[in-house]
Amino acid sequence: MGALTPLVIFDMFGLNQSGSITGLTHTVIIIPMLTGPIMAGLIFDLTDGYNLMFAITFGLLIVSILNFLMARVPTQTPRS
């Protein structure tokens, strides 16, 4: 979670939705933070090295970059 993330969320989605979206982004970030070290330890125990973990991390980085490049600013629809 960077320092600009809440600002970007507010700018893209407005004040009404910023709390819900911030909670969702925190959940998405916390899950890998909790499972990553355990997974790295298990992979090290099974393979005697971290090469597989680095490959998984690199693959997830590529997926993240592609998702970032495909993201678009949501369009505002007029409310009636």
Backbone bond lengths (Angstrom), bond angles and torsions (degrees), N, CA, C in turn:
res aa  C-N    CA-C-N  psi(-1)  N-CA   C-N-CA  omega(-1)  CA-C   N-CA-C  phi
1 M - - - 1.438 - - 1.514 107.86 -
2 G 1.310 115.88 112.50 1.449 120.50 179.30 1.518 111.58 -85.03
3 A 1.300 115.12 171.44 1.460 120.45 -179.33 1.527 111.71 -70.08
4 L 1.325 117.38 -25.75 1.459 120.28 -178.08 1.526 113.73 -90.27
5 T 1.320 117.94 -8.19 1.460 120.73 -176.12 1.529 112.87 -57.96
6 P 1.337 119.92 -49.58 1.470 118.21 178.18 1.527 112.78 -60.69
7 L 1.324 117.84 -35.18 1.455 120.88 178.45 1.526 111.19 -66.14
8 V 1.319 116.83 -42.22 1.466 120.90 178.91 1.526 110.04 -65.44
9 I 1.331 117.36 -42.38 1.467 120.46 178.45 1.518 110.75 -61.59
10 F 1.321 116.77 -44.97 1.468 120.16 178.85 1.524 110.92 -63.60
11 D 1.324 117.30 -41.98 1.462 121.06 -178.13 1.525 111.72 -67.32
12 M 1.330 117.27 -37.56 1.460 120.58 -176.78 1.530 113.22 -81.55
13 F 1.326 117.50 -35.82 1.458 120.01 -170.58 1.525 114.46 -118.13
14 G 1.307 118.40 -10.06 1.450 120.48 178.66 1.517 112.74 87.68
15 L 1.321 115.25 170.69 1.458 122.22 -175.09 1.522 112.65 -70.03
16 N 1.341 117.99 -34.77 1.469 120.32 -176.60 1.510 112.92 -64.52
17 Q 1.321 118.73 -34.77 1.458 121.88 -176.14 1.530 113.61 -100.99
18 S 1.320 118.05 -6.30 1.467 120.17 -172.57 1.529 113.17 -63.69
19 G 1.316 118.63 -35.77 1.462 120.90 179.95 1.525 112.17 -65.82
20 S 1.315 116.52 -45.79 1.467 120.89 179.60 1.518 111.02 -64.47
21 I 1.314 116.94 -43.81 1.460 120.67 -177.63 1.524 110.66 -69.91
22 T 1.318 117.83 -37.43 1.463 120.76 176.64 1.529 110.50 -63.25
23 G 1.328 117.48 -41.77 1.459 120.79 176.57 1.516 112.07 -62.20
24 L 1.318 116.78 -40.81 1.462 120.82 178.50 1.525 111.06 -65.73
25 T 1.330 117.47 -42.92 1.461 119.40 -179.92 1.528 111.40 -67.09
26 H 1.331 117.51 -35.69 1.468 119.38 176.62 1.529 110.59 -64.13
27 T 1.333 117.12 -40.24 1.458 120.58 178.44 1.522 110.93 -62.62
28 V 1.316 116.54 -43.64 1.456 121.35 -179.42 1.527 110.81 -64.92
29 I 1.306 118.17 -31.19 1.462 121.71 -179.68 1.535 111.55 -82.10
30 I 1.324 117.40 -36.20 1.462 120.77 -174.87 1.532 112.08 -71.64
31 I 1.329 117.85 -35.42 1.469 120.20 -177.69 1.529 111.41 -57.71
32 P 1.348 120.20 -51.28 1.472 118.32 177.53 1.536 113.30 -65.82
33 M 1.333 116.99 -29.87 1.463 118.94 178.66 1.527 111.01 -66.06
34 L 1.328 117.00 -31.92 1.460 120.40 178.71 1.524 112.30 -81.55
35 T 1.315 117.48 -40.13 1.457 120.73 -174.52 1.527 113.29 -88.80
36 G 1.316 118.60 -23.46 1.464 121.95 -176.47 1.519 114.76 -58.21
37 P 1.325 119.17 -52.23 1.466 119.30 179.81 1.533 113.26 -62.98
38 I 1.329 116.51 -36.61 1.467 119.47 178.26 1.520 109.64 -66.38
39 M 1.339 116.10 -44.66 1.461 120.55 178.94 1.529 110.90 -63.25
40 A 1.314 117.52 -41.23 1.467 120.75 178.45 1.527 110.99 -62.60
41 G 1.320 117.03 -40.84 1.460 120.56 177.95 1.520 112.35 -64.67
42 L 1.326 116.09 -42.50 1.466 119.62 178.08 1.520 111.57 -64.41
43 I 1.322 116.39 -42.88 1.465 120.12 178.72 1.527 110.24 -63.62
44 F 1.324 117.15 -41.30 1.468 119.61 177.85 1.530 111.06 -62.56
45 D 1.335 116.47 -42.66 1.464 119.85 179.85 1.528 111.95 -63.92
46 L 1.335 116.44 -36.18 1.465 119.97 -177.17 1.528 113.33 -81.05
47 T 1.340 116.84 -31.66 1.472 119.74 -173.29 1.520 113.82 -115.52
48 D 1.318 118.70 -4.36 1.467 123.67 -176.36 1.525 112.64 57.83
49 G 1.303 116.56 34.30 1.462 120.89 177.55 1.519 110.66 -175.08
50 Y 1.313 114.27 171.91 1.462 120.19 -178.47 1.521 112.79 -106.88
51 N 1.334 118.65 8.56 1.463 120.22 -176.02 1.524 112.46 -58.98
52 L 1.326 118.36 -43.53 1.460 121.31 179.19 1.520 110.86 -63.87
53 M 1.323 117.20 -39.57 1.467 120.58 179.19 1.524 111.14 -64.95
54 F 1.342 116.69 -40.26 1.460 119.07 176.77 1.523 111.21 -64.90
55 A 1.328 118.01 -36.90 1.463 121.45 178.16 1.528 110.81 -66.00
56 I 1.333 116.88 -42.07 1.467 120.77 177.29 1.524 110.26 -63.31
57 T 1.329 116.91 -44.60 1.466 121.30 179.12 1.516 110.95 -61.81
58 F 1.331 117.50 -42.56 1.454 121.17 178.59 1.527 110.98 -63.94
59 G 1.336 116.96 -41.69 1.465 120.50 177.44 1.522 112.07 -61.82
60 L 1.330 116.62 -43.33 1.466 120.21 177.89 1.527 111.70 -66.39
61 L 1.333 116.83 -33.02 1.466 120.44 176.16 1.523 110.56 -64.20
62 I 1.328 117.58 -42.14 1.458 121.43 178.41 1.533 110.16 -63.08
63 V 1.332 117.59 -44.12 1.465 121.02 177.19 1.521 110.61 -60.59
64 S 1.317 116.94 -41.36 1.467 121.47 179.15 1.523 111.52 -63.60
65 I 1.324 117.02 -43.51 1.463 120.55 179.16 1.526 110.61 -63.52
66 L 1.329 117.27 -42.87 1.464 120.24 178.45 1.523 111.73 -62.80
67 N 1.339 117.02 -41.49 1.466 120.30 176.57 1.520 111.30 -63.06
68 F 1.307 117.12 -40.92 1.466 121.14 178.73 1.525 110.67 -62.31
69 L 1.328 116.67 -42.01 1.465 120.37 -179.09 1.525 112.15 -69.39
70 M 1.318 118.25 -27.25 1.465 121.46 -179.64 1.530 112.78 -87.12
71 A 1.320 118.37 -11.45 1.464 121.43 -177.54 1.524 110.25 -68.15
72 R 1.307 115.21 138.49 1.457 121.84 178.27 1.523 109.43 -127.26
73 V 1.304 115.94 152.33 1.459 121.01 176.11 1.522 107.67 -69.72
74 P 1.334 118.15 128.64 1.460 119.60 -179.89 1.532 111.54 -64.92
75 T 1.314 115.91 145.32 1.464 120.03 179.00 1.523 109.40 -84.76
76 Q 1.297 115.31 145.61 1.464 121.17 178.74 1.530 108.48 -86.60
77 T 1.330 116.10 127.22 1.463 119.97 175.54 1.525 108.31 -102.57
78 P 1.322 116.73 137.47 1.479 118.66 -179.32 1.534 110.49 -65.63
79 R 1.316 115.77 138.09 1.469 121.00 178.31 1.508 109.11 -91.35
80 S 1.332 115.13 140.66 1.472 118.13 179.42 1.494 112.11 -101.04
